[in-house]
Amino acid sequence: MVARIAARAARTAQSRRAAIPSNRSGPAAPSASAAVRTGSVRLHLAMDLPYPTDIPHVCERIQHDVAKQVTQLTGLEVGEVTLTVRRLVTAADASRGRVR
């Protein structure tokens, strides 16, 4: 359940911070996994980002947004959020809904 919340929060943050539309025809939705321990959670996210972009800055903002949202919705302390960029997507790729 925590991973699903994190994936949804990541989709929202991806749309807001990386200017990738959240519709179904765009890049693949972010994925998330969660390791829950007593009162805390470690998250791992994987997502596409636009090219060009300031990758470190965008990733940092997305990690912060997801941690905040997961904490608000679950009450768990988020100890760590790692983010893997699966691929970089050009504007043309995003409008076609796929990456070559």
Summary of the structure (lengths in Angstrom):
residues: 100
radius of gyration: 13.3
end to end distance: 32.4
largest distance: 44.5
contacts: 288
relative contact order: 0.24
helix: 43%
strand: 31%
